[in-house]
Amino acid sequence: MAASGKIQKVRLNAPIADSDIAALEIGQVVYLDGLIYTGREGVYNRVLAEGKAPPVDLKTLTNVNFHCSPAAAKDTDGTFRVGAVTATASFRFSKWLPRWFAETGCKVIIGKGGMSSSDYQSAFVPAGAVYLTTVGYGTGALLGRGIKKVEAAHWLDELGVAQAMWVLRVENFGPLLVESDLQGRSLFEEN
């Protein structure tokens, strides 16, 4: 939040530039344009525990990983659309994040509820990563409006809709709150 007490809104392009990540402050409201992907325990287990290569080169695709379960539907032409998307509680994935950051170039995690201070200090700060949280409950349809296209659905048959890796083109995707910054400060903890 700005010194004036007004909420600051920021619109960023994904992949997000390091300089834009460095400028983020806890409490800012972020909207995203560009590419993001979903990845949670199914994807983390497949890549990090089973040693399978990610289905796309994440380092060149984007640096934004959304912990979520999309409400995806397949159209008659074989394409998918997502009408709503609900964030998942990210603390469940903390054990995977140090390696995930290192191996994929991920710099931004979007999820629900934030992480612990120790997770921010041990995983996020060394990776130069931040955490963005969805705003309250019941925002699935609002976030869904920001998803303009499903670029790809990877490992859908193997992992199912909730666990598959979805590559999503987003526009004005948000609102998302900056919950942690590059110093590991936490909005929830400080407020």
N, C-alpha and C positions, 0 to 999 in steps of 0.2 A: 504494500500500500504506500502511496506517495506521502510525503511529509504533510501535505495538505489534508490528508485523511481521505482523499478520493481514491477509489480503486483504479489502478492503471491497467489498461487493456493493451495487449501486445499481439500482433499477428505475425506469424513466422512461416517460412517455407521449409518443408521437410524434403530432403534431409536438412537438418538445422545446422547452420554454421557454428563453429566453435565460439566465434565472437558473440553471436546471438545468445548462445547458452550461457556464456560468461556474464552477459548483461542481465540475465533473469534474476529477479528478486522475489523472495517468498511473499506470497499474498497477491502477486500479479495474476491477472486473468489472461490466459493464452488461447488463441485460436490458431489452428494449423491449416495450411494448404500444402498439397503434395502427396507423397507416398508414405504410408506407415504399414507396418505388418503386425499381425497378432502372433503371439508366442507365449505359451504357458507350459505347465508341467509335461504335457505330451510331447511338445516340440523340444523342450529342454532335455527331457529324458532321451529322446531319440538322438539328438545331436551330441549331448555331453556324456551321457551314460553309455549309449550304444555305439557311439563313434560314427554315426552316419553324417555325411556332409549335408549342410542345409540345401534345400531344393533350389535356392537362388543364391547369388553372391550378395549377401546382406551388406557387406562393406561398401559395395558400389550402389546398392539399391536405396537404402535409407538408414538412418541411425535412430529411428523411433519405433519402439516395441510397445504395443498396446496389450495389456493383460485383460482379456475380455472373452466373452462368448457371444458371437454375433447371431442375430436372428436372420439367418440367410435362407433364401428361397431360390430354387432353380427355375428359370424361365424356360419356355418351350424351345427356344433357340440354343439352349445349353449354357447360357450365361447365368450368372448369379446376381442377386440384388440383396442388399441388406437394408431392411426397414428400420431396425432398431439394434442397438448394441449396448450390452450391460457390462460395465467394468467388473473385474474380479479383484478380490483382496490380494494384494501383491506380497504381503509378508510371508505367504506360503512358499514363495519362490526364492527367498533370500539365499538359500544355500547354493543356488545355481548362478547367481548374478555375477560374482567376480570372474568366473570363466566365460560367461556369456558376453560380458563387456569386452574382455580381452580377445575373444575369438571372432566376434561379429562387428566390432566397432560401434556397438550401440552406445548412445549417449543420453537417451531420454527414455524413461519408462513412464507409461501412463497406466494408472490403475485406480483402485478404490482404497481409501483409508490410510494411505501412507505406509511407511516402514518405520522401524525403530531407529533411534539415533545411532546405535552401534552398527546397524546395517548401512546407514548413510556414511558413517566414518570409515568402515572397513571395506565397503564395496563401491559406493558411489564416488566418494572423494578421490580415491586413487585413479579411478577411471575417467574422471572429469565428467561425471554424469549427474543428471538431475531427475527429480521425480515430479510428475504432474498428476494431480488427482482429479477425478470427476467431481462435480459439484452436487452433493446430496444424492438422494435416491429418486428414482422415477424419471431420470433424464435420458433413458435409453432411446426414446423416440426423437428427442431433441438432438442427441448425438448422431442418430441415424440419418437425420436430414443433411448432415455434413459429409456423409459418405456418398460420393458421386458415382463411383464405379468400383466393382470388384475386378481388379486386374488379374488375380489368380487365386486359386484355392489349392494348396499343396497338402498332400497326405490326408486328404479328406476321407478316402475309403479306409485307410489304416487307423486313423485317429478319431474320426467322427467330426461333426460340425463344431462342437465346442473346443476341441483340442487341435484341430487342423491349423495350419499356418495360412492365414488370409492376407493377401496383399491388397490394400485398399487405397484408392485415390480419394483424397478428402479436400474439401473446400469449406473454409470458415468453420472448421471442426472444433467444437467447444460448446460451452466454456469449460476450461480446465484451469485449476489453480496451481500455481507454483508452490508445492509443498516442501521441497528441499532445493537448496542452491548448491553451488560448487564448493562452498565451505562446509556443507553438511548441516546447515541450519534447517530446522523444521518449523514450519508455520504452525502446525498443530501443537507442538511442544511449547513454543514460545507464546502461544495465545490460548 
